[in-house]
Amino acid sequence: MKQDYSDLTRLFAPRTVALVGASDQGDRFGTRVFRQMLNFGFPGTIYPVNPRAQELFGHRCYPSVASLPHTPDHVGIIVATERVFDVLDECAARGVPFATVYSAGFAEMGSPAGHERQRRLIELARRTGMRIMGPNCNGVINFVDRFAMTSTGAIGGPRRAPGNIGVISHSGGLGQITVMWRAQETGLGISYEASIGNEADLDSLDFARFMLRSDATDVILMAIEGIKDGAKLVEVAREAAEREKPIVVLKLGRTATGSRAAASHTGAIAGADAIYDAAFKQLGLIRVAETYELYEVATLLRTRRWPKGRRAASAAATGGNIVQLADIGEALGIEWPEYGAATQAKLAQLMPGYGKVSNPTDMTSLATGEPENFRRALVAIAQDPSVDVIAPIFAFNRRKDIELGAAFVRECPKSAAMLWVGGCTDDAAFGPSDLVASGVPVFRNAQPCLRALRAAMDFGAFVAEHKAGRLVPERPASIDRARAATLLRASGATLTEREAKTILAAYGLPVTHEALAATPEDALAHARALGSAVALKIDSPDIAHKTEAGAIRLGVRGDAAVRRGYAEVVAAARAFAPHARLNGVLVQEMVAGGIEMMLGIVRDPVFGPVVAAGFGGIHVEVLLDVSYRIAPVTPHEAVRMLRELRGFELLQGVRGARPADIDALAEALVRLSWLAADFAASIDELDVNPLLVFERGAGVKVVDALIVKAEAR
């Protein structure tokens, strides 16, 4: 019977482990892995497996997994690619729950043979229930339980003390050296590290879930080339918010060149980076752009003290440092509020003759010559109700004074960090890494300090929204899903504008008044019924873009103009696509005014249905000002999408223009996102362009739309 081994405890902390391909010869991969396992102080039983050896480093060696005296919890496999499946079959026969395949030669090769081997490996895992890490990976490191099965030199020498930060990476070198080892160099402690390779079976989110559920881990750092399962990411992100354990992500392969490198490295599917970016924002994951940002941000996040807002304060001995801090903070969206009257009164007692004190605060000689007064000032500032977080700046000070500052940061009831830009005047060996190792968030430069503060602010706000239940999308009223399904089934692979609008109308989106004309006389009758100037558009499932075909006339008024326009539209369509099916001409009301927007749906290979918003008409192609979210979305998330647009101020009203109806636009986005979610398997692409947004209170209206069904692919 197949067992569920989603709990990875015995992978990270086996009682008994076997290493197939263990060696004591030179600098072979199997030698390095076996030696590291022994040197790391693993307290359990180790079975080296190598048919050509009797003993390795004082341990009895076995010829095969089948010959082992006991079934191991975890088997590492370092053999030639063609032998991997023989060893896995032995493991399955023994009932081994976990195996790590270090060997390469799978999907990362990009060859049919490599992909076939990876497919076989996945099938074996599904069939047997054995969970497999890799292939093409560098294993795990567990500082908590003293287990390491990896080749990296990053754990050479005395074993580092464990900490509360977990690291997950597709790459061994990047994850174990550029992230883990560099983080330890700054004073941070690591709980677990996993270099997961191709993630054929166990993926990055399986490892993230294990770390989230471990009491030893409070922050997870991920350096990954892609996500295999968007829905699974949603579940893991919700658990991270529930447990208040932030996940910081470095998504590699942002560019076309990077995506190609990722594919050759691990066989990852690199989705559109803009959609990844939107998904991370929506799910409360903290995205960074460089490896060093991962552990810099974690320096503060590991304290798990979340600011209640974005209002910061700081104090220092030099004006230049606080000016720089203020500039960088404002650029990151951090506010520097004025101190309240009570705080000003306390500071006046400590700084007589200074007058009103500004924030950030230049305390000049008080910060260096009178450290006790500086500490009292920091306490007074931290007590100000208008301050959410405080980051005092230290330069060159005595060790005693630095430690006083560190004690303030550690004991502060609000989120706090220390910016130490200088050194210690009486103990050259004492530095920031000593304080970081003791649990104090210390930064050497303003930018990483404030980036970390902003990350803590954002995650804290996300946790508050999650706990208040405001992140769960609710289906809007007046949606006729059954009617939309009937209309969709009755349509062809590509819907005409008229057909697409009927489906949008079923989901409560306002659409233009219009009617289909099969003859010039029908067109004239419809135009008279609408009672104003009309638009004439060809209605054809084979002509998706009517403007390119020249099969559209706008502002048509009068009987003769309508007849002439009808004939011109039909002639243009036939000239553009001689074999196209023509249903007739759509006679549509002309809608005046409003701001042109584009709303859309795309089906992403990782995240499924995604809703998009941007400015419409030609702007969407020229400006590329588009925001995305995984469907469905909440009204709050819809507004956040709109605020991300570079042209958002146009909706707020500029140069005397009245503000647009942002609420109605957000509601249209929400309704469209539910259409995307409900018909994720049926709709491949949907464009609403333009959707006109009128002034506040006047609503929105769909002017043109296109739906392409999945079957069209």
N, C-alpha and C positions, 0 to 999 in steps of 0.2 A: 504494500500500500504506500502511495506517495505521501511524504511528510512535508509539512510547511516549515522551511528553515528561513523564514524572513527575519528572525532574530539572529543577528550575525555575531552573537557573543562568542561562540566557539570558533568562529573564523579568526576573530581578533585575540581571543584568549583561550586557545585550545589546552586541554589537559595533556593530550598526546598529539605529537605532530610528526609527520614523515616528510622527508625531502628526497624525491626521486631525481637522481642526477647529482647527488651530493658528491663532493670531491675534495681531495687535499692536495691537488696538483696545481702548482703555480698560481696564476691569477685568473683561473677559469671562473666563469659565472657561477657554476655550482660550488666552487671553493669559496668564493666571496660570500654567497648567501649563507652557506653552512657556518663559516667562521663568524659572520655577524650574528647569527642566531645564538651561537655559543657565547660570544663575548657580551651579548646584551643581558645575560643573566637569566635566561628563560628557566623557570623553576619546574617545568613539567618534564615529560619523557620525550626524548628525541630519537627517531628511527631514521638513520641515513639509509638510503636505498641505492645500491650500485652493484650490479652483478660481477664487476671486475675487482671489487675490494672486499676484504674481510673485516677491516677496521679503519675508521677515519677519526683522527683526533681523539683517540681513546674510546670511541663509541663503536659497538658492534655494528657491522654493516649487513644489510639483508639484500638478497638478490631481486626481490620483487615485493609489491604491495601484498600479494597473496600470501607471502611467507611471513608476514609480520605477526608477532605473538598476540597483538591486540589491534583492534580497529582504531585508527587515529581519528581525531576530530577534524583534522585539516591536513591535506596533502599538497605539498608544493611540487610542481612538475617542471623539470628543466631537462628536456630531452629533444632530440631532433624532431622536427615537425611531423614527419611521417610516423613517429612512434607515440605521439600524444594520445591518439584514440585508444591504442592498446592499453596504456596506463590508466586512462579514464575508465575503460571497461573493467579493469581490475578494481579500481576504486568503487565503482558502482556495485560490483559483485560483493565487496566487503561491507557495503552499507556506509561508506564514507560520506559524511554530510557536506563537507566543503573541500573544494580543490582550487588551487591557484595555478593557472597555466602561464608560465613565464615565456614560453616559446613563441616566436613570431612565425609569420608565414600564413597569416589569415587575411581578413578583409583589408587590413592596412596596406596590403600589396596592390590593391586595386585590380587584381587579375581575376578572371572567372574561377580559377582554381582556388585562390585565396578566399573568395566569397563562398564557394561551395564548402570549403573546410569550416568556415565560420557557421554556415547554416547547419552543418552536421553537428557541430558542437552545441548549438542552441537546441537542436532536436534531442540530443542526448540528455541535456539538462532537464528539458521538459519531460522526457520519457522516464527518467530515473528519479527525479526529485532532488538530485544532487545539485547544490548551488555552486556555480563556477565563477571565479574571479579571473579577469583577463579575456582572451589571451593577450600576448604582447604587452605585458605589464611588469611592474617592479615590486609588487607585493605590498605588505602592510607593516606598520610600526606601531606598537602599543607601549607607550611610555608608562601607562598606569599599571599594567600587569607584566611588564618586562618581557614582551614578546616582539621579536622582529624577524621577519622572513623577507629579506630584501638584500640587494647587492650594494646599496649606496654607501659611499664613504662619508656621508653626512652624519652618520651616527658613530663614527670612529672616536676612540678615546673614552674618557669617563662618561657614563650614561647621564644625560641631562635629566633634571628633575621634571616630573610631569606638570602640566598646567591644564588650563580649561579651554584650550583652543584646538579644534579638529581641522584637519587639512585633507582635501580631496582633490586629486588632479588626474587627468588622463596621462600626463607625462610624468615619468619618474624623476628625471633631472630637474624639471621645473618645479614640481611639487615638493620634492625632498630637499632640494638645495636652494633654489631661488625663492621659495616661500618658507618652508619649514626651518631650514638651517639659518636663513637670514633672520627669521622671526626670533629664533632662540638667541641669535647674536645680539639682538636688542634687549634681551632680558625676558622675553615672553616664554611661557611654557606650553608645550603641546601635549594633548591627551592622546590622540590617534592621528595617523597619517595613512592614506590609502592612495597608491598609484595604480589606477584601475585599467589602463590600457584600452583595449577595444570594447570593453563592457558588453560582450556578447550575451551574457546571462545577467549577472549582477551589474547594475548600472550605478551611476553616480548618486541617484536618488535613494537607492537601497542603502548605500553607505551613509548618506546624509540622515536618513531616518534612524539608523542605528545610533549615530552620534547625538541626534536630538533627544533620543530616549535614554541616553547615558547620563548619569549624574556627574560624570567626570568632564562633560563638555558643555560650555555655555555659548560659544560662538563657533560657527562653521565657516571655513574659508574654502571656496571652490575655484579652481583654475581649470576650466573645462572648454572643450571645443564644440560642444552642442549638448542638447537635451534630446533624449530619445522619445519621451512620452510627456506631452504637455499636460495632460489630465493628471498624471502622477505628480508633476511639479506643483500643480494647484493644491493637491492634497498635502504634500510635504510643506509647502509654504504656509498653509493654514495651521498645521501642527507647530511650525516654528513660531507663529504669532501667538498661538495658545500657550506655548511653553515659554514665551518671551525669550527665545534664543535666536538672535539674528543670523542670517545667512548672507555672507558677502561673496559676490561672484565676479570673477574675471572671466569674461566670455571671449575666448580667442576666436580667430577667424572672422573678424569684423569686416575685412575688405575682401575683394574678389581673390586677391593673391593669398591672403590668409586662409580663406575658405578652401582653396586648392591644397594648401599645405596641410590643413586639418584632415582633409579627405585622405591624403597619402599617409598621414601619421597614424590615425586610428580608424579610418573608414567612417568618420562622423558625417552625418547629414547636417550641413550648415544652413539653417533657415535664414530668412531675411533678417538682417541685424536690427533694423528699425522695429520689427515685431518682437524680437527678443527684448529689446530695450523697453518697449511698452509693457510686455508681460512682466518683467522684473519689477517695474514701478507698480503695476496693478497688484502684484502679489506680495509687496513689501520686502522684496529682496534688494540688497544694497549692491549696486553695480559700480565697479571701479575699472580704471583703464590701464593700470600698471600693476605688476606683481607686488611692488613695495607698498602700494596702497592697501593691499589685503591686510597685512599685519599692522600697518600704521593705524588703520581704522579699528582693528581688533584691540589695540592697546587701550582704547576707551570703552568699546562695546562690551568687553569681558566683565566690566564692573556691573553691567545690567542696571544702571540707574538712568532712567529715561527723563529728559527734560519735559516739562509740561508745555513748553512753547519754544519759540525761536528767539527769545530775548536773552542776550548775553551781556556779560560785564567782564572787565579786565582792569588790572592795575599794574603799573610797572615803574621802574626808576628812570626810564628814559622815554622822552616823547616820541622819538623815531619809531620805536618798536610798537607803541600803541597806535600810531597813525597807520602803520603797515597792517596791523591787526584789524583796525576798523575798515580799511579799504578792502582787504581780502574777505572779511566777514560779510560786508554789504554785498559784494559780488556773488557770494554764495547764498544770499537770501537770509542772512542772520541780522537781527535787529540789535541796536545798541540804545536802549531806552534811557531817558533821563532818570536819575535817582529821585526817589520821593523825598518829601520834606524831612521825615524822621531820619533817613539815611544822611541827608545833607547836614542835619544838625550834629549827628555823631561824627561825621567826617570833619566838621568845622572845629570840634574839640581837639581832634588829632592833628589838624592842619590849620592852625590859627593864621588868619591873614590871607588865606588862599581864595576867599570868596566862594562863589558857587563852583562846585566840582563837576566836571564833565565825565562822561563815560564813552570810551575807555579812559582810565584815570592815570594821569602823569603825577606820581607822588614824589618825584625827584629824590632828594637825599633821604627822605623818610624810608624809602624802600631798602636802602643800603646802610645808612647810618643809625637808624632806629628800627631794627627788625621787629621788635615787639609791637610798636605802633603800626607797622605795616601789616602785621598779622591781625591786629584789632580792626584795621580798616577793611581788610578782606572779610572778616566776620560780619562787619556792619553791612557791607555791600551784598554779601550772600543772603542776609536776612531781608533785603529789600523785596517786597512782594512783586515788583515789576521785573525782577531778574529771575530767569529760569536756569541759567548755567553761568559758571564763573571760571575764567582761565587766567590766573595770575602769571606774570612774566618775571623770571629770575635771570640774572646775568652772571656776574662773578660774585660769589658769596662764600662765607665760611660754611663748613659742613653742617654745623649746628643750625644755621639759619636756613639752609636748604632743607634739612630734615624737618624743621618747623613748618616750612611751606608744604612739604610732602604730607605732614600730619594733617594740615588744614584740608588739603585736597582729599585725603583718605576719609576724614571724619565729617566733611561738609555734608549737610543734609540734602543739598541739591547736587546735581551732576556737576563735576568739576574736573579740570585737567590742568596740568602744569606745563607751561612753556619755558623750558630752561635753555636759553640761547648761548650761555657761556660755560664756565667751569667752576671748580671748587678751589678756593684760594689757599686752603690749608691742608688739603688731602688730594694730591694729584691722581691717586688711584681710584678715587670715588667719582662715579659718573652716573649718567642717566640710567644705564642698564641695571645698576644696583637698585634703583628705586622702582623701575619697571618690574624687576624680579620680585619685589616685595608687594606688588599689586597696585602701585600708583601709576596712573596714566601720565607719562612724561613725554613731551615732544621737543624736538630740537628746532623745528621751524614752524612758522605761523600757518602756512598752507595746510600741511597734514593735520595740525591741531584742529583747525577750523573745519576741515573736511570731516574729521572724526566727530566733531560736535554736531555738524549738520546731519550726519548719518544717524547719530543717536536721537536727534530731534525727529527725524523722519520715521525711524522705526518706532519710537515711542508714540508718535501720532497714529501710526498704522495699528499698533497694538490696542490703543484706546478705541479706535474705530472698530476693530475686530471684536473686542469685548463688549462694545455697545450694540453689536449686531447690525451695524450699518454697512457692512461689506457684502452682505448676501443679497443678490439681485432678486427683486420681486416682480412677477409678471404684471404688466399694466392691465387695467380694465379695458373692456371693449376690443378684445382681440378675437377674431374669428378664425382660429387655426384650421378648423375643418373646411371652411370655404376656401382658404388659401391652398390647402392640400388638394382639394378637388380641381381648382383652377390650374395648379402646377402639373397635376397628372394629365390633364386634358391638353396641355400645351406641347409644342415641339421642343427640340433641344435648345434653341435660342428663342426667347420670348420677344415679341414685338413690344414697343413702348406701351401700347394700349393694354396688352396682357400683363406686363410687369406692373403697371399702375393699379390694375384691379387687385393684384396680390398685396401691394403696398397698402391699398385702401382697406383691405381686410384686416391689416394690422394697425389701423387707426392713423395712418399718415395722410394728411390732406393732399389731394391731387387736383389737377386742373379739370375743368368741365370740358368735355370733348365728345365727339361722335365720329364713327367711321362712315365714310361716303364711298359708295361703289360707282357713282356716276357724277358728272358735273352738277346735275340737278339736285342730287342728294347733298352735295357740298354746299350748294346755294341755300338749301332749306336749313341745314345745320347752322350755317353762318348767320342767317336771319334770326334763328331761334336764340343764338348766343347774344345777338343784338349789339355787337361791337366789332372792332377789327379782330381778325383771327389769324392763327398760324395754320399753314397747310403743310403736312408732313407725310411722306410715303409710309405706308404700313406694310412691312415685309419682314418675315423671319430671316431672310437672307441678306438684309442690308442693316447691319447693326449701327453704323455711323452715318446718319442721314446727311450730315453737313458735308462729309467727304464726297458723297454721291451728288451733291448739289440738289438733293430731292427735298428741299424745304423752302418755304416762303413765309416771311414774317410780316405782320402788320398789314394784312390784306383786307381792303375795305371796298365795298361796292360789288354789285352783281357781276359786272363785266370782269373785274379784277379777280373775283373768286373763280369764275369759269376759266379764265386764262391761267390763273395760278394752278388750278387742278391739272390742266393739260401739261403745263411746264414741269410739274413735280413728277408726273407719270413718265414723261419723256426722258427726264434726267435719270430716273431710276432705271429705265430700260437701257439707256446708253451706258450707264455705269456697270450694271450687272444684267446682261441680256437674258440669262436663264433664271433670274430671281423670281420667286413667287410673290406676286403683288396682291395684297388683300384689298387695297383701295387707298384712299387718302384720309388721313386723320385731320379732322377740322377741330381746332382747339382754341379756347379763349386765349387772348393775349393778356399776359400778366405784367403790369407796370410796376416799376420800383423794386426795392428790396436789394439785399446783398446776395450775390450768387455763391452758394456753397456746394460742395461735393460730399455726399455720403456714400459709403460703399461697403461691400462684403467681399472678403477673399478667403480662400480655404488654404490655410498654412499646413505644410506637411507635418509640423511638430505640434502646433497648438490648435489645429482644427479651424473652426469658423472665427474669423477676426473681423471686427468692424473698424472702418476708417472714416476720418473726417478731415476736410480741408477746404480751402477756398476754391470755388468752382470755375467753370469756363476754361479758358486757356491757362489760368493761374496754376491749376494743379500740376500741369505738365512743365510749366516754366519755373515756378517757384519751388516746387517739391515740398510745399509746406503742408504736411499731412501727419495726423496723429492716429495711433492704432490702439486697440484694446481687444483682449480675448472676449468673445461673446458668451453670455449676455453681460451687460454692464448695469450698474446702479445709476440713478440720476446724478449722484455726487461724482462718480467716475466719469460720466459723460461731460460734466462741466470741467473737470480736470483735463480731459482730452482737449476741449476747446481752448482752455487757457494755455496749453502748450503751444498752440499755433503762433507763429511769429506775427501774424496779422490780427491777433485777437483784439487789439485796440480798435480795429475797424468796427467790430461788433459792439464795442462800448460807446461808439460815437466819437468822431473826430471832426474838428473844424466846423462846429455848429451842427453837425448831423445828430439826429436823435439816436439814442441807444437802440440796438436791434433786440428782437425778442429771443434772448439767449435761453430762457426757460423752455420756450416752445422748440427751439433747435435741439436742446438737450433731450427733451421728451421724444423727438423724432429719432434721435440716436438710440435711445433706450429701446424704442419699439422695433427699430431696424435690427438691433442686436438680438432681440428675441426671435425675430424672423430667421436670423442667421443660425441661432442655436437650435431652433425647432426643425430646420430643414438642412442641417449640417451635411447630411449624406446626399441631398438632392441638388442643392445650389452650389455651383462652383464659383460663380462670380456675380456680383450685383453692383450696378452703378446707378446712383441718383445724381444726375448732373445736367442742369443745375437744380438745386433746391433753393428757392428764394426765401430769404429771411426778412420779414418786414419789421417795422419799428415795434418797440415793446408793447405787448398786448394785442398785436395784430396777427401773430402766428407765423406759420411757414406754409409753403406750398411746393409740391413736387411738380416740376415742369417737364422733365424728361427722365426716362429710366430704361435700364437694360438688365435683363437677367439671363445668365447662361447656366444651363443645368449641367450636372456632373456628367451626364451621358454624352455631352458634346465633345468631351475629351476622347 
